[in-house]
């Protein structure tokens, strides 16, 4: 007789699961011998006072998983299962330091440079575009997309960046992915391990970590001057690739001068297979004057790799970024990644296509440019009023962040700790120094984002920041 401890008050579906689980555990615990016969379904059903279907379901699940086997017209038997080496000793649960704690967002205010304003996002227009995508692309949604992304979407993006950024490219040159980092990783997987990359410092720390730690490439770190990345250091470096953010330097916000852009393009021609990677991460937002054309628009020799994203103009969670490759690099990329399964959500990509086509994207950008300009002006005014002579702001009318320098006796570490205590999200400049810097200076710099802070919260956020600094 099989003794099972089951609760017959449970739903029938739960009853079969109880029986299945108890039998499985007893088999694993070696309570039954290999090839021992199990009771007939009707006999066990009568013993446990349950339906035959309940026993059948339990046996069939055990059979499917390989705990028992059946012999026609004979019944069910215990399978000869390989024993665990050490079944009784179990590995401890997840260590405490690896456990994630729920994020408490109550009362927090943010000067993050990484967010977008979700309150003003035109979700109705986006949903209309999604309906259009479903209506016209059901066949495509049932298939795996081209490894560079759907051609129709790439064609739409090529037209968009040609009009807005002066980027000269065909749809075939565009590669879509779920972020800048995967694109960079794919690009350098086609290059030699001896490739040298030059980067601006301060700069994009995530890309620096990717290149130096994950890809283990040699990195030359370059300083900045009033025109952009230091051209003398560029000339002295052994770089094959130069990573820059010319339209709105990250994080300082500086705009690279036309002379420095031309100097960089001339630098690429002094050596074969030398390229500039232009990260144009937030170029949609320019205030007071027209947008600065991309560096790629000046390139006459196919030496610029252009990176763009919709994370700032739409929402970061959509995960839509793209890379424009020169033809010779595209050829190498296709040979290396022709079998890649595309990462993006195809429905989101087709939705983007119709969102742009309908004019909703342009309307959204115009609206957000106005809103961000108002918010940015208000925030700078509030900071200037509150901090007086103790603040210096690099007021460059572009992008979704600016740099502010504060005269304070506190260290970066003290400031970051104080901000956390006051529930104020901030990012200090030391996060972006790719070279070792002193932790203390009388002038502390913050990268202040303003996309996601509400206008009515600006005064309170600045007051908290004052408490953080002093």
Secondary structure, 3 states (H helix, E strand, C coil): CCCCCCCCCCCHHHHHHHHHHHHHHHHHCCCCCCCCECCCHHHHHHHHCCCHHHHHHHHHHHHHHCCEEEECCCEEEECCCCCCCCCCCCCCCCCHHHCCCCCCCCCCEECCCCCCCCCCCCHHHHHHHHHHHHHHCHHHHCCCCCCCCCHHHHHHHHHHHHHHHCCCCCHHHEEEECCHHHHHHHHHCCCCCCCEEEEECCCCHHHHHHHHHHCCCEEEEECEECCEECHHHHHHCCCCEEEECCCCCCCCCCCCCHHHHHHHHHHHCCCCCCEEEEECCCCCCECCCCCCCCCHHHCCCCCEEEEEECCCCCCHHHCCEEEECCHHHHHHHHHHHCCCCCCCCHHHHHHHHHHHHCCHHHHHHHHHHHHHHHHHHHHHHHHHHHHHHHEEEECCCECCEEEEEEECCCCHHHHHHHHHHCCEECEEHHHCCCCCCCCCCCEEEEEEECCCCCHHHHHHHHHHHHHHHC
